[in-house]
Amino acid sequence: MNLSNPEERRQLIELMRDNPPIHALLVNHLEDYVRLFKWPDFHTLYQGGMLSIQGPNKGQFAFHFESLLEITGLLTRLEQFPGFQSLMEGFRNPTQISATLFEVQVAAWCAARRVRQSIEFSPEVQVGGRIKRPEFLWHTSLGDIYCECKQENSVDNKASRRIMKLFEILGKAYKDSGPWDETNRLDMIVGHPARDGTNQIITRLVQEAASRQRANAWQGDIVDGVVTLKMSKRTDSLPNIAGCLQIHHKELKAGHPEPALSTNAIFTLTMSVMGHRLKQLVELIRDARTQLPPDKQGAIFIDIGGSQVYVDKLNELIIQPEYANIAWISLWERGQPLKGVIRGGQPLDARLAEVLVPAEGGP
């Protein structure tokens, strides 16, 4: 569907009458969407409500149209502020779209606070003799705050390489220790913090499981430090642990398609990425700090989640002398603020988060 065509936009609105939430988004934001997202790739709507944005090296970036309509609603509230066009330029670069979406969500949240006076996008500042442009300058009744937004790299290369390496070790140990009962499944869980020697522990635990199987002593857990091997049945539910990556090894048979939620794996590996994420959190904050003026109050917004482990680390960081200009660090997930840490001894406080309540009869 070509959203540049007014008639096709009208047809889309009619087609969605039986879906009230999406119909309301279309009625309220479709025309603004076409006006603001003026690039051709944003005007081709594919089956399932998806947009496909052409990236470098023939790459494709997929986005849900419904989500972009919601973002359009936020953009219409922000376009009154200086520098808005620089914000929109972030959508021109496909590799920056996700980061720009987060910036829009944060800026709209800041614009809806009681203390808000104005917002200025992409202000020019001097940092270490160089020109920097933080995401935006938040003018508030408590003082001006330079704001920088950072996102977790959900496909963290180090974590991905680590789990694939451990999966190879698990697969070799499984093969070398067989044969195995077809009704059984090994669930290897590597917790946090995994120390040196994890490779050897995985091999040793698989060998122990094979020994127990030969002794008809299947079921139960074998634990060595933060590494746990669950001896499960294939019909048992797969491990479901927050903050982890998981890989399954299945033996597929021709003519027997697997259902989407099948537990039919011969072994699985679940690895905590808490340590990787914690390290990435620190790196993101340090990088954000380099974009902010050292002699002005700053705030950092991180899209990574709100684990208490992260909050503890923030409390440790924000009191250090090199963070004297950082008044606030806020943790977000899926477009929503979760937790934050405010530095003491400066005029900014919890009033920053108070919601602006419109006057009766107001917008």
C-alpha positions in Angstrom: 0.0 0.0 0.0 1.3 3.4 -1.0 0.7 5.9 1.9 1.6 8.8 -0.4 -1.7 8.2 -2.2 -4.6 10.0 -0.4 -7.1 7.5 -1.7 -5.1 4.5 -0.4 -4.9 6.3 3.0 -8.6 6.7 3.0 -9.1 3.0 2.1 -6.7 2.0 4.9 -8.8 4.0 7.5 -11.9 2.3 6.2 -10.4 -1.2 6.4 -9.4 -0.7 10.0 -12.9 0.4 11.3 -13.3 -3.0 12.9 -10.0 -2.5 14.9 -10.8 0.5 17.1 -7.3 1.1 18.6 -5.6 1.1 15.2 -8.5 3.0 13.5 -8.1 5.7 16.1 -4.4 6.0 15.5 -5.0 6.3 11.8 -7.6 8.9 12.2 -5.6 11.0 14.6 -2.1 10.6 13.2 -1.9 9.2 9.6 -1.9 12.6 7.8 0.8 13.9 10.3 2.8 10.7 9.7 2.9 11.3 5.9 3.8 14.9 6.5 6.6 14.2 9.0 8.0 11.0 7.6 8.5 12.3 4.1 11.0 9.7 2.8 9.7 7.1 0.3 10.6 4.0 2.3 8.2 5.2 5.1 5.3 5.3 2.7 5.2 1.7 1.5 3.1 -0.4 3.9 3.5 -4.2 3.6 1.4 -7.1 4.8 1.1 -7.4 8.5 1.4 -3.6 9.0 5.2 -3.6 8.5 7.5 -1.0 7.0 10.9 -2.0 5.4 13.5 0.6 5.4 16.5 0.2 3.0 19.8 0.2 4.9 23.5 0.1 3.8 24.8 -3.0 2.0 21.3 -4.0 1.0 20.3 -4.4 4.6 16.6 -4.0 5.6 15.3 -2.5 8.8 11.7 -3.5 9.7 9.3 -1.4 11.8 5.7 -1.8 12.9 3.6 0.9 11.4 1.4 1.0 14.5 4.4 1.9 16.6 5.4 4.7 14.2 1.9 6.1 14.4 2.2 6.3 18.1 5.6 8.0 17.7 3.9 10.5 15.3 1.6 11.5 18.1 4.6 12.3 20.3 6.3 14.2 17.4 3.3 16.5 17.0 3.8 17.6 20.6 7.5 18.2 20.1 7.5 20.0 16.7 6.9 23.3 18.5 10.4 23.2 20.0 13.6 24.7 18.5 15.7 22.3 16.6 12.9 19.9 15.8 14.1 19.3 12.3 17.4 18.1 13.5 15.5 15.4 15.5 13.7 14.3 12.4 16.9 14.0 10.5 17.7 11.0 12.7 15.1 9.1 10.7 16.9 9.7 7.5 19.7 7.3 8.5 18.3 3.7 8.8 20.9 2.7 11.4 19.9 5.6 13.6 16.1 5.1 13.5 15.9 3.0 16.6 18.0 5.5 18.6 15.9 8.4 17.3 12.7 6.6 18.4 14.1 6.4 21.9 15.1 10.0 21.8 11.5 11.0 20.8 10.1 9.0 23.7 12.4 10.6 26.2 11.9 14.1 24.9 8.1 13.7 24.9 8.3 12.4 28.5 10.4 15.4 29.5 8.0 17.8 27.7 5.1 16.3 29.8 6.8 17.1 33.2 5.4 19.8 35.5 8.8 21.5 35.6 9.2 21.8 31.9 9.6 25.2 30.3 11.0 24.3 26.9 13.1 21.9 25.0 15.9 22.7 22.5 17.0 19.9 20.2 20.7 19.4 19.2 22.2 22.3 21.2 25.8 23.2 20.4 28.2 22.8 23.4 32.0 22.8 23.9 33.4 19.7 25.4 37.2 19.3 25.6 37.7 22.0 22.9 35.4 20.2 20.5 31.9 21.0 19.4 29.3 18.4 20.7 25.6 18.2 20.2 23.7 16.5 23.0 20.2 15.1 22.2 18.4 18.1 23.7 18.5 20.9 26.3 15.7 20.6 28.8 14.8 24.0 30.2 13.0 23.5 33.6 12.0 25.6 36.5 14.7 23.8 38.5 17.4 24.7 36.0 18.7 23.8 32.6 19.6 20.1 31.9 21.6 18.8 28.9 20.3 15.4 28.0 21.9 12.4 26.3 20.1 9.2 25.3 21.7 5.8 24.8 20.4 2.4 23.9 21.6 -1.1 24.8 22.9 -3.1 21.9 20.5 -6.0 22.3 22.6 -8.1 19.9 25.7 -7.6 22.0 28.6 -9.2 20.0 30.6 -10.4 23.0 27.6 -12.0 24.6 26.5 -13.7 21.3 30.0 -15.0 20.7 30.3 -16.3 24.3 27.0 -18.2 24.2 27.8 -19.7 20.8 31.2 -20.9 22.1 29.6 -22.5 25.2 27.0 -24.1 22.9 29.7 -25.7 20.8 31.3 -27.1 24.0 28.0 -28.4 25.2 27.3 -30.0 21.8 30.6 -31.7 21.7 30.3 -33.0 25.3 26.8 -34.3 24.5 28.0 -36.1 21.4 31.0 -37.6 23.2 29.0 -38.8 26.2 26.2 -40.5 24.4 24.1 -42.5 23.6 21.2 -40.7 25.2 17.6 -41.7 25.9 15.4 -40.0 23.3 12.9 -39.0 25.9 15.4 -36.9 27.9 16.7 -33.4 27.6 19.7 -31.6 29.1 19.1 -28.0 30.1 22.4 -26.2 30.8 22.1 -22.9 32.7 25.1 -20.6 33.1 24.4 -17.9 35.7 26.1 -14.7 36.7 28.9 -14.2 37.3 30.5 -17.0 35.3 34.2 -17.4 36.1 37.1 -18.9 34.2 36.7 -22.7 34.0 33.1 -22.6 32.8 34.0 -24.6 29.6 35.4 -27.4 31.7 32.5 -27.3 34.1 30.0 -27.8 31.2 31.9 -30.8 30.0 32.1 -32.3 33.4 28.4 -31.8 34.2 27.4 -33.5 30.9 29.6 -36.4 31.7 28.0 -36.7 35.1 24.5 -36.6 33.6 25.5 -39.4 31.2 26.8 -41.5 34.2 23.5 -40.9 36.0 21.5 -42.0 32.9 23.4 -45.2 32.7 22.6 -45.8 36.4 18.9 -45.1 35.7 19.1 -42.0 38.0 17.7 -39.4 35.6 16.0 -36.2 36.7 17.3 -33.6 39.1 20.0 -31.0 39.0 23.7 -31.1 39.0 25.3 -27.8 40.3 28.8 -26.4 40.1 29.0 -22.8 41.2 26.7 -20.7 38.9 26.4 -23.5 36.4 23.4 -25.8 36.7 22.5 -28.8 34.6 18.9 -29.8 34.8 18.1 -33.4 33.6 14.7 -32.9 32.2 12.2 -34.8 30.1 11.5 -33.4 26.6 7.9 -32.8 27.5 9.0 -30.5 30.4 8.8 -26.8 30.0 11.9 -25.1 28.7 13.9 -22.9 31.2 12.4 -19.4 31.4 14.8 -17.1 33.2 14.8 -13.3 32.9 18.0 -11.6 31.6 19.2 -14.6 29.7 19.9 -15.7 26.1 18.8 -19.3 25.2 19.7 -21.7 22.4 18.0 -25.0 21.6 19.4 -28.0 19.8 16.6 -30.0 18.1 16.6 -33.0 15.8 14.0 -32.3 13.2 12.4 -35.1 11.3 11.1 -34.8 7.7 7.4 -34.6 7.6 7.1 -33.7 11.3 6.9 -29.8 11.5 7.6 -28.4 14.9 5.0 -26.2 16.6 6.2 -22.7 17.6 6.4 -23.4 21.3 7.7 -27.0 21.1 9.9 -28.3 24.0 11.3 -31.0 21.7 15.0 -30.2 22.1 17.7 -32.7 23.0 19.7 -30.0 24.9 19.5 -26.3 25.6 21.8 -23.6 26.8 20.6 -20.7 28.8 23.2 -18.0 29.7 22.8 -15.0 31.9 23.8 -11.8 30.1 23.6 -9.7 33.3 27.4 -9.3 33.4 27.5 -8.3 29.8 24.7 -5.8 30.2 26.1 -4.3 33.3 29.4 -3.7 31.5 27.5 -2.3 28.6 25.6 0.0 30.9 28.8 1.5 32.3 30.2 1.9 28.8 27.0 3.7 27.6 27.0 6.1 30.6 30.7 6.9 30.1 30.1 7.5 26.4 27.1 9.7 27.2 29.1 11.7 29.7 31.6 12.7 26.9 28.8 14.3 25.0 27.7 16.6 27.8 29.4 19.9 28.9 31.4 19.4 32.1 30.4 22.7 33.6 26.6 22.3 33.2 24.0 20.0 34.7 23.4 16.8 32.7 21.0 13.9 32.6 21.5 10.5 30.9 18.7 8.2 29.8 19.6 4.6 29.1 17.3 2.1 27.3 18.4 -1.1 29.0 15.9 -2.1 31.7 15.7 -1.5 35.4 17.4 -4.4 37.2 18.3 -3.6 40.8 21.9 -4.6 39.9 21.9 -1.7 37.5 20.6 0.7 40.1 23.3 -0.3 42.5 25.9 0.3 39.9 24.4 3.8 39.1 24.5 4.7 42.8 28.2 3.7 42.8 29.0 5.7 39.6 27.1 9.0 40.2 28.9 9.9 43.4 32.3 9.7 41.7 34.0 13.1 41.0 34.1 12.6 37.2 30.3 12.5 37.3 29.9 15.8 39.2 28.0 17.3 36.2 25.5 14.4 36.0 22.5 15.2 38.1 20.3 12.3 37.0 20.6 8.9 35.3 17.3 7.3 34.2 16.8 3.6 33.2 14.2 2.9 30.6 12.7 -0.2 28.9 10.3 -0.3 25.9 9.7 3.4 25.9 8.9 3.7 29.6 11.0 5.0 32.5 11.6 2.3 35.2 14.1 3.6 37.8 16.5 6.5 38.2 19.3 7.8 40.4 19.7 11.5 41.3 23.0 12.9 42.5 22.8 14.7 45.9 24.0 18.2 46.6 22.5 19.9 43.5 19.2 21.7 42.9 17.6 19.0 40.7 15.4 16.5 42.6 12.5 14.2 42.3 10.3 17.0 41.1 11.8 16.4 37.6 9.5 13.4 37.3 6.2 15.0 38.3 3.6 14.9 35.6 2.2 18.1 34.1 -1.6 18.0 34.7 -3.4 20.1 32.0 -5.8 22.8 33.3 -9.5 21.8 33.2 -10.7 22.1 29.6 -7.1 22.4 28.4 -5.4 20.2 25.7 
